[in-house]
Amino acid sequence: MFRPSINLAVVAATLISMATVCQAQDHFRLERPGGEAKTKSGLSALGDSLSSGFKKGMSSLAKPFEPLNAKNEPADPTRLATKARPSADLYLAVARDQEQKKLFHEAEQQYQKALKASPDHLEGMLGYGRFLNDRGRVKEAVELYHRAIKTHPDDSRPLNH
């Protein structure tokens, strides 16, 4: 059985780099930090050309295997590299916990954060409305309930409040 000993990717990269060398000029101009120019020729210029050709060849070989929509996909929430953003449900749970602990100022801040994260979040509007009503801020609570009725007309829970 015949087993090739050279990887196809290496062969293709070599061919691409050789084509780059054939098209390259004999002399390469390098800029030094002081503004001086130095020309390279011979083996050092050929070595630079080969390495850049090899890099170009490898990147062009890998291109067909890159997903087409990788940049358009939303961030995967299960990856550690994805920066997490708290949801309205999380803020709502923390608000209820703070409210049970009688930390009313902190609870109100969490309700506000929940509605800032998701302005049409029904549970957030109802929870914050109940919170405001329990604190004697009935007018604000009624405004919040009206907003909940307007944004969720098919749900009967805002009407009950």
C-alpha positions in Angstrom: 0.0 0.0 0.0 1.3 3.4 -1.0 1.5 6.0 1.8 2.6 9.5 0.9 5.2 10.8 3.2 4.7 14.6 2.5 1.7 16.4 3.7 -0.4 18.0 0.9 -0.6 21.3 2.8 3.2 21.5 2.9 3.5 20.8 -0.8 0.9 23.5 -1.6 2.5 26.0 0.7 5.9 25.4 -0.9 4.5 25.8 -4.4 2.8 29.1 -3.4 6.0 30.4 -1.8 8.1 29.5 -4.8 5.7 31.4 -7.0 6.0 34.4 -4.7 9.8 34.2 -5.0 9.7 34.1 -8.8 7.6 37.2 -8.8 9.7 39.0 -6.3 12.3 41.6 -7.2 16.0 40.9 -6.8 16.4 43.6 -4.1 14.3 44.4 -1.1 14.2 47.8 0.6 14.1 47.8 4.4 13.5 50.9 6.4 15.4 51.4 9.6 14.1 53.3 12.6 16.4 56.2 11.9 15.0 56.7 8.4 17.9 55.0 6.7 17.3 52.6 3.9 19.1 49.3 3.4 18.8 47.0 0.5 18.9 43.3 1.0 19.9 40.9 -1.8 21.0 37.3 -2.2 20.2 34.7 0.3 18.8 36.9 3.1 16.3 38.5 0.7 15.4 35.0 -0.6 14.9 33.8 3.0 12.6 36.7 3.9 10.6 36.1 0.7 10.4 32.4 1.4 9.1 32.9 4.9 6.5 35.5 3.9 5.5 33.3 1.0 5.1 30.3 3.3 2.9 32.4 5.7 0.7 33.5 2.8 0.5 30.0 1.5 -0.5 28.6 4.9 -3.1 31.3 5.5 -4.6 30.7 2.0 -4.8 27.0 2.6 -6.6 27.4 5.9 -9.1 29.9 4.5 -11.5 27.3 3.0 -11.8 25.7 6.4 -12.9 28.8 8.3 -16.6 29.1 9.0 -18.3 31.6 6.8 -20.5 33.2 9.5 -18.1 33.0 12.4 -18.1 36.8 12.9 -21.8 37.2 12.6 -22.8 34.6 15.2 -23.9 35.8 18.6 -21.5 35.1 21.5 -21.9 31.6 23.0 -23.0 32.1 26.7 -21.4 28.8 27.7 -17.9 29.8 26.7 -15.6 31.3 29.4 -14.3 33.8 26.9 -17.8 35.3 26.5 -18.4 38.3 28.7 -21.5 37.7 30.7 -24.2 40.2 31.0 -26.8 39.7 33.8 -30.3 39.1 32.6 -33.5 40.8 33.8 -34.4 37.5 35.5 -31.2 37.6 37.6 -31.8 41.2 38.7 -35.4 40.3 39.5 -34.3 37.3 41.7 -31.7 39.5 43.5 -34.4 42.2 44.0 -36.8 39.7 45.6 -34.0 38.4 47.8 -33.1 41.9 48.9 -36.7 42.7 49.6 -37.1 39.6 51.8 -34.1 40.7 53.8 -35.8 44.2 54.2 -33.0 45.9 52.2 -35.5 48.0 50.4 -33.1 50.5 48.8 -31.0 47.8 47.3 -34.1 45.9 46.2 -35.4 49.0 44.3 -32.1 49.4 42.6 -32.2 45.8 41.4 -35.8 46.2 40.1 -34.6 49.3 38.2 -31.7 47.4 36.7 -34.0 44.5 35.6 -36.2 47.0 33.8 -33.1 48.7 32.3 -31.8 45.4 31.0 -35.2 44.5 29.5 -37.7 47.4 29.5 -40.6 45.2 28.5 -40.0 42.4 31.0 -43.4 41.6 32.4 -42.3 40.0 35.6 -40.0 42.9 36.3 -42.8 45.5 35.8 -45.2 43.5 37.9 -42.6 42.9 40.7 -41.5 46.5 40.8 -45.1 47.7 40.6 -46.0 45.5 43.6 -42.9 46.8 45.4 -43.8 50.4 44.8 -47.4 49.8 45.9 -46.3 48.2 49.1 -44.1 51.3 49.8 -47.1 53.6 49.4 -46.0 54.9 46.0 -49.3 54.0 44.3 -49.2 56.5 41.5 -45.8 55.1 40.2 -47.1 51.6 40.6 -50.3 52.3 38.6 -48.2 53.9 35.8 -46.0 50.8 35.7 -49.1 48.5 35.6 -50.5 50.6 32.7 -47.2 50.2 30.8 -47.3 46.4 31.5 -50.9 46.3 30.1 -49.9 48.3 27.0 -46.8 46.1 26.3 -48.5 42.8 27.1 -52.1 43.2 26.0 -52.8 39.4 25.8 -51.7 38.7 29.4 -54.2 39.2 32.2 -51.8 39.5 35.1 -51.2 43.2 34.7 -55.0 43.7 34.7 -55.3 41.9 38.0 -52.9 44.3 39.7 
